[in-house]
């Protein structure tokens, strides 16, 4: 296992993300975490040198924190790992929001008296300003550190580059967390934000290095051809994606949401040799080829004008259905889009084929037939 230097400590280059744990009874049962499978994964990861475990208040409806705390206590692993968890901010403008009450609950769930890495979760829009001005969040975080209840303070981020720089400049952060991979390298904070954090001395944890599994490309002959033409027939697309991120300077850790032993063992092998400067010319060639392949034209040429939704009697989110489908087809992986499909447009089964959407569509797409295509694609995933 490779390690990154952080304030005199060694942090494993591979971090264990606990957002997509194995569950019992299907994806819809997010609270029913399979604790014995997770126990096996956590123990194996610790034995292999992984010492950074990332969870959050809302992951698995709170059971990610609960399961991690239970396993670390029962297996005597707490002193061997760093716990990273997050203050949930979606309800920051709702009555009853209390950073202190949430933190106290997290300590109880995690069965610990100190959080190693504590993040303000998913900052975007005006959330930081609201937390700063209404909840005195700066003094709150400073107090938690002074009391020894938090060792390092950071934030996770989903917004644009100016917002990222604004937040970085507002507080003396120990670290931050951004989405970054070879497709998202110019979105949100992106490579420029990564460079800005490095300039400010703020280490960066990376989330979505394989874009939620999209960059795995299972059974995709086009991707196999691109990899082979670059001379990488012995390397998996997942390994390539991780090595692209690990090639960057200034990182704290790279998170992977591993829910199967096969994923864990492959990633551990990858991070035995993934370090800044590791990316070869052949790998760079493969990445350029994969970018061109991924950015090819959409399968369904929807322009998201939303005229169709105004006429739909069952309020089907037609543009969302086509967007999720196009993204999944682009990566050749229906399972990578299944979660978004179920969340945003699973009601396409309610289409009555009235045809009003066809009349409204400037592109004159045969929307009812295309919705059948989308539904079949995801229901057979």
C-alpha atoms as one frame of an Amber mdcrd trajectory, in Angstrom:
protein
   0.000   0.000   0.000   1.236   3.469  -0.892   0.812   6.251   1.666   0.537
  10.032   1.548   2.186  12.317   4.089  -0.277  14.393   6.079   0.783  16.504
   9.052   3.321  13.911  10.181   0.992  10.950   9.571   0.785   8.347   6.832
  -2.636   8.121   5.139  -3.307   5.205   2.824  -3.514   6.275  -0.818  -6.627
   4.106  -1.115  -9.504   5.167   1.092 -12.529   2.960   1.778 -15.771   4.738
   0.845 -18.782   3.466   2.785 -21.645   4.883   0.716 -22.412   1.768  -1.346
 -22.160  -1.107   1.111 -23.624  -4.550   0.393 -27.248  -4.744   1.523 -29.696
  -7.554   2.123 -32.725  -7.687  -0.155 -31.788  -5.320  -2.976 -30.787  -1.710
  -3.506 -34.083  -0.353  -2.199 -33.242  -1.679   1.295 -30.435   0.762   2.058
 -30.910   0.468   5.824 -30.421  -3.306   5.798 -26.631  -3.352   5.542 -25.064
  -6.804   5.402 -22.807  -6.308   8.400 -20.978  -9.614   8.101 -19.962  -8.919
   4.503 -18.868  -5.434   5.516 -16.940  -6.879   8.458 -15.028  -9.167   6.103
 -14.202  -6.260   3.780 -13.127  -3.916   6.574 -10.864  -6.490   8.234  -9.243
  -7.410   4.913  -8.722  -3.750   4.033  -7.100  -2.942   7.386  -4.822  -5.984
   7.116  -3.787  -4.742   3.661  -2.877  -1.296   5.003  -6.006   0.779   4.303
  -6.358   3.230   7.188  -8.893   5.800   5.928 -12.626   4.981   6.125 -15.086
   7.530   4.790 -18.749   7.622   5.784 -21.425  10.294   6.396 -24.461  11.030
   8.530 -26.888  10.024   5.760 -25.155   7.075   4.090 -27.423   4.040   4.202
 -29.924   6.117   6.198 -27.396   6.384   9.023 -26.502   2.706   9.137 -23.134
   3.196   7.430 -21.859   5.017  10.519 -23.571   2.542  12.859 -22.104  -0.520
  11.127 -18.611   0.968  10.907 -18.639   1.880  14.604 -19.822  -1.571  15.601
 -17.221  -3.377  13.501 -14.315  -1.202  14.647 -15.266  -1.711  18.300 -15.941
  -5.456  18.103 -12.792  -6.177  16.078 -10.533  -3.865  18.100  -9.610  -1.821
  15.019 -10.386   1.726  16.111  -6.762   2.653  16.848  -5.644   1.328  13.451
  -7.870   3.506  11.290  -8.895   7.078  10.614 -12.635   7.737  10.619 -13.862
  10.383   8.191 -17.494  11.403   8.411 -19.603  14.393   7.441 -22.086  16.932
   8.752 -25.189  16.645   6.554 -26.143  20.087   5.225 -29.163  19.470   2.980
 -31.494  20.568   5.779 -29.446  23.605   6.801 -32.361  25.971   6.093 -34.966
  23.845   7.876 -36.188  24.289  11.473 -34.325  22.200  14.030 -31.008  21.938
  12.160 -28.303  21.598  14.823 -24.644  20.907  13.958 -23.862  20.044  17.591
 -26.767  17.601  18.020 -25.834  15.886  14.771 -22.192  15.598  15.802 -23.089
  14.120  19.193 -25.252  11.518  17.459 -22.405  10.656  15.112 -20.019  10.056
  18.011 -22.575   7.669  19.489 -23.152   5.847  16.213 -19.419   5.466  15.577
 -18.706   4.422  19.188 -15.838   6.841  19.495 -14.956  10.020  21.357 -13.095
  11.622  18.448 -13.612  11.947  14.687 -10.301  12.005  12.850 -11.464  13.763
   9.677 -14.712  15.741   9.927 -16.198  17.286   6.793 -18.993  19.713   6.100
 -20.939  17.701   3.557 -21.653  18.648  -0.055 -21.064  22.406  -0.035 -22.672
  24.169  -2.977 -24.590  27.341  -3.661 -24.960  29.479  -0.547 -24.670  26.672
   2.022 -21.272  27.753   3.286 -22.340  31.373   3.745 -25.499  30.268   5.564
 -23.556  27.940   7.864 -20.988  30.643   8.559 -23.467  33.445   9.249 -26.448
  31.686  10.834 -24.796  28.795  12.667 -21.388  30.301  13.509 -19.856  27.209
  11.946 -16.285  28.517  12.119 -16.350  28.758  15.898 -18.251  25.478  16.105
 -15.542  23.603  14.188 -12.755  25.366  16.073 -14.373  24.372  19.357 -14.632
  20.721  18.330 -10.925  20.737  17.495  -9.987  22.528  20.710 -11.972  19.978
  22.749 -10.165  17.102  21.016 -13.387  15.766  19.489 -12.219  16.398  15.925
  -8.642  16.213  14.719  -8.948  17.641  11.205 -11.643  19.779   9.576 -12.563
  19.730   5.892 -15.440  19.964   3.451 -16.786  18.011   0.497 -17.779  19.992
  -2.569 -20.184  19.984  -5.519 -20.246  23.364  -7.242 -18.166  25.482  -9.621
 -14.569  26.677  -9.417 -15.268  30.225  -8.131 -17.364  28.793  -5.291 -14.571
  26.347  -4.459 -11.977  29.106  -4.259 -14.313  31.230  -2.139 -14.777  28.432
   0.406 -11.077  27.518   0.462 -10.211  31.152   1.237 -12.778  31.480   4.041
 -11.258  29.118   6.610  -8.005  27.461   7.591  -9.023  24.029   6.264  -6.959
  20.925   6.947  -8.270  19.134   3.861 -11.143  19.035   1.386 -12.865  16.500
  -0.853 -13.733  16.911  -4.540 -15.028  14.832  -7.426 -12.234  14.143  -9.900
 -11.562  11.628 -12.674 -10.361  11.701 -16.260 -13.819  12.718 -17.494 -14.663
  15.207 -14.704 -11.258  16.858 -14.694 -12.672  20.196 -15.848 -16.030  20.158
 -14.035 -16.834  21.403 -10.537 -13.511  22.183  -8.816 -11.597  20.196 -11.428
  -7.878  20.208 -12.036  -7.699  23.981 -11.496  -9.341  23.619  -8.086  -6.957
  20.799  -7.236  -4.037  23.067  -8.122  -5.526  25.913  -6.064  -5.900  23.682
  -3.001  -2.315  22.530  -3.449  -1.174  26.158  -3.611  -3.032  26.850  -0.356
  -1.537  23.803   1.358  -4.888  22.008   1.605  -4.673  18.266   0.952  -7.426
  16.803  -1.223  -9.408  13.595  -0.842 -10.797  12.425  -4.171 -14.295  11.011
  -4.601 -15.743   9.429  -7.754 -12.354   8.404  -9.243 -14.196   5.846 -11.409
 -17.355   7.988 -11.692 -19.631   5.757  -9.651 -18.498   2.672 -11.553 -19.037
   4.196 -14.998 -15.333   3.966 -15.885 -15.193   0.220 -15.259 -16.662  -0.656
 -18.708 -17.615  -4.312 -18.150 -17.652  -6.463 -21.303 -17.141  -3.540 -23.672
 -15.265  -4.561 -26.844 -14.784  -0.930 -27.957 -12.998  -0.109 -24.716 -10.999
  -3.345 -24.898  -9.851  -2.288 -28.367  -8.824   1.196 -27.196  -6.856  -0.291
 -24.294  -5.171  -2.872 -26.541  -4.233  -0.306 -29.200  -2.499   1.701 -26.479
  -0.617  -1.413 -25.373  -2.592  -1.896 -22.143  -4.197  -5.280 -22.724  -3.092
  -6.416 -19.248  -4.583  -3.426 -17.423  -8.231  -2.968 -16.484 -10.111   0.282
 -17.170 -10.667   0.652 -13.417  -6.932   0.440 -12.732  -6.292   3.026 -15.446
  -8.851   5.403 -13.907  -7.304   5.081 -10.455  -3.791   5.580 -11.783  -4.876
   8.771 -13.565  -6.012  10.226 -10.234  -3.090   8.845  -8.231  -0.755  10.570
 -10.705  -1.791  13.951  -9.219   0.183  15.791  -6.541  -1.287  17.064  -3.290
  -3.681  14.222  -2.469  -4.792  12.977   0.925  -6.449   9.779  -0.289  -8.528
   8.381  -3.159 -11.880   6.956  -2.161 -13.436   3.859  -3.619 -16.887   2.545
  -2.695 -15.983  -1.131  -2.570 -18.826  -3.548  -1.839 -17.278  -6.817  -3.029
 -14.040  -8.609  -2.204 -13.064  -8.719  -5.884 -13.181  -4.903  -6.041 -11.197
  -4.563  -2.841  -8.417  -6.945  -3.853  -8.070  -5.391  -7.311  -7.880  -1.886
  -5.860  -5.344  -2.888  -3.222  -3.152  -4.338  -5.965  -3.511  -1.109  -7.963
  -2.447   1.039  -5.013   0.691  -0.956  -4.388   2.257   1.028  -7.226  -0.005
   4.026  -7.946   1.902   7.207  -7.006   2.302  10.756  -8.358   4.061  10.585
 -11.697   3.040   6.972 -12.312   1.035   7.527 -15.514   2.823   6.179 -18.594
   2.636   7.472 -22.168   0.622   4.383 -23.112  -1.886   5.114 -20.341  -2.170
   8.748 -21.419  -2.896   7.570 -24.969  -5.571   5.206 -23.716  -7.207   7.959
 -21.671  -7.406  10.253 -24.711  -9.002   7.431 -26.675 -11.501   6.724 -23.908
 -12.400  10.410 -23.596 -13.162  10.556 -27.319 -15.215   7.363 -27.062 -17.206
   8.589 -24.057 -17.862  12.018 -25.573 -19.345  10.648 -28.789 -22.856  11.720
 -29.813 -25.806  10.827 -27.589 -27.864   7.808 -28.590 -31.163   9.690 -28.093
 -30.804  13.278 -29.421 -32.927  14.917 -26.718 -32.218  18.628 -26.215 -33.943
  18.771 -22.768 -36.290  21.557 -23.861 -38.964  19.925 -21.644 -41.877  20.705
 -23.967 -42.835  17.040 -23.731 -43.196  17.130 -19.947 -45.790  19.907 -20.117
 -48.112  17.623 -22.062 -47.481  14.331 -20.233 -50.602  13.262 -18.273 -48.527
  11.119 -15.877 -45.749  13.651 -15.257 -42.989  11.385 -16.529 -39.590  13.072
 -16.423 -38.814  12.265 -20.035 -35.601  14.332 -20.353 -34.226  12.698 -17.187
 -34.994   9.243 -18.579 -33.168  10.016 -21.804 -30.230  11.629 -19.972 -29.730
   8.664 -17.633 -30.010   6.297 -20.590 -27.530   8.243 -22.730 -24.996   8.387
 -19.912 -25.263   4.676 -19.192 -25.020   3.768 -22.885 -22.033   6.077 -23.209
 -20.190   4.056 -20.585 -21.646   0.716 -21.674 -22.820   0.023 -18.141 -26.562
   0.067 -17.294 -25.860  -0.757 -13.648 -23.953   2.510 -13.235 -27.118   4.467
 -14.026 -29.641   2.216 -12.336 -29.713   4.223  -9.102 -30.463   7.489 -10.944
 -33.040   5.727 -13.098 -34.890   4.434 -10.035 -34.749   7.827  -8.363 -35.760
  10.093 -11.226 -37.754   8.290 -13.871 -38.799   4.776 -12.901 -42.401   5.873
 -13.495 -41.898   5.608 -17.270 -43.847   2.377 -16.838 -46.879   4.667 -16.480
 -46.618   5.856 -20.092 -50.014   5.363 -21.808 -48.630   6.122 -25.289 -51.058
   9.004 -25.777 -48.662  10.656 -28.238 -48.974  14.161 -26.833 -45.229  14.218
 -26.216 -44.520  13.463 -29.890 -46.601  16.437 -30.969 -44.783  18.683 -28.484
 -41.242  17.513 -29.313 -39.347  19.875 -31.672 -37.126  16.931 -32.656 -40.217
  14.816 -33.424 -38.797  11.913 -31.453 -41.040   8.876 -31.055 -40.934   9.303
 -27.302 -43.245   6.405 -26.269 -41.116   3.923 -28.221 -37.912   5.415 -26.863
 -39.243   5.177 -23.296 -39.866   1.473 -23.884 -36.244   1.203 -25.020 -35.014
   2.972 -21.868 -37.181   0.848 -19.588 -36.052  -2.420 -21.189 -32.390  -1.348
 -20.921 -32.540  -0.693 -17.184 -34.961  -3.433 -16.175 -32.626  -5.987 -17.773
 -29.541  -4.504 -16.107
